[in-house]
Amino acid sequence: MSNGSTEGKSAAVADIHEERVFWNDNFYAETFDFRDRIHFARFDGCTFVKCTIVLDSSAEQLAFTG
């Protein structure tokens, strides 16, 4: 019998909709792997030098702005 708690469900929803924002960061020789997961990430004014960005058809909600 359920006690009416939604604690587990709300935690899962919060993880799915979490957005990561990076602002004015410098990344050097890093690998960003956006495969097989839902990502909510925004990179505003960031510099990427010799980095690898890996995407597949499931990559969504990514933004790179200058």
Secondary structure as UniProt FT lines:
FT   HELIX           7..16
FT   STRAND          20..23
FT   STRAND          26..28
FT   STRAND          31..33
FT   STRAND          41..44
FT   STRAND          47..49
FT   STRAND          52..54
FT   TURN            57..58
FT   STRAND          62..65
//
